[in-house]
Amino acid sequence: MGKNKTFAAITVIIVLIAAIGFIYILNNPGDSEPSETTVIDALGRTVNVPEQVESIYCIGAGSLRLVSYFDSSEKVQAVETEGTFNTRDDQTYYVVNKAKYSTLPQVATTAEAILNLNPSIIITSTAEDSATADTLQTQTSIPVYVANVNLEFGPDFYDQITSLGNLFGEQDRAAELNDGIAQMINDVTSKATSVNSKSAYSCGMFYYGGASFLKGSGNYLPFDYSNITNAIAPAANSQPYVITLETLINANPDYIFIDSIGLSDSINSINEYISSNTGLADVSAIKGDNVYSTMIYKCYGTNWENQLVNVYYVASVMNEGLYSWMFEDKANEIIDLFYPTNTMSYSDIVQAQTGNGCAKVTL
């Protein structure tokens, strides 16, 4: 009987070991391909990416900024080589991540250099068509995701954030960011329900060429959200463009908002135009001392966090009395929304960047 019991016990142990081994094999298939997930990029391309993205390389304006809104920014292992604005403090995403990004190796955007880096995923804003993106993907055998960095807040922007959240496996973070932005915009628009009787001109912007007093935007969301009449016409591509001084004088804006990236040059231009008796001195904004600066909107792509700060600032200046909040409190909330682990405040960021942030301008 003792031998039978011993034999039975050994049999049970063997069966258990075999079962455990079988389960292990099922869950660890050895040489099988790593699991993937599918996302849709800005060009409508279906991109198969690793379910676990281990490393990221970004190419072109705004691509690294978008990644920086997610925890996956920790997986960025290199930045583009110098010669672009990717390492300029005027980009809020860079200044708040400077301790990390400034120490990363700088890698060229060639297929050969990217192959040597061997990231899990390439995120680029430079591919204007599917063929270009597919070529880079073929050359490197690395998934290429194309981002659109000229989007303004709205459905397409939110969809892109959601897509990136799926790519990184950070769906909750994407929803948090989208919901936070939408709530803040509603915070402004829900009170600014009637058209402001004053008009405004936004200028000093950087977009494919130097910033200047006569480079403005006819498609400026801070004006739209506050129901303010834009003094100049919208552009076909919705981007900043150069106007003539005569156009500005004839538009006669009641307020002028100067982007901080072009603040110094714009102030110099204004004073020169005034001293030259061009007629600018008679423009309502100049006569009424209603000239203000805003955070940098365009610098190596759209600075979305800065644009949302500008939304609140313009609203606080031109719709004063509608809101119970204090502007700087909201500015800090926006920085915290976009960069939850950041320790810099709005005022810290302004001090690190060109210009004066959002402030009254003395000519």
Beta strands, then each sheet from edge to edge (+ up, - down):
strand 1: 36-40
strand 2: 46-50
strand 3: 56-59
strand 4: 79-80
strand 5: 106-107
strand 6: 121-124
strand 7: 144-146
strand 8: 199-203
strand 9: 215-216
strand 10: 229-230
strand 11: 241-242
strand 12: 255-259
strand 13: 291-294
strand 14: 359-360
sheet 1: 1+ 2-
sheet 2: 3+ 6+ 7+
sheet 3: 4+ 5+
sheet 4: 10+ 8+ 12+ 13+ 14-
sheet 5: 9+ 11-
end
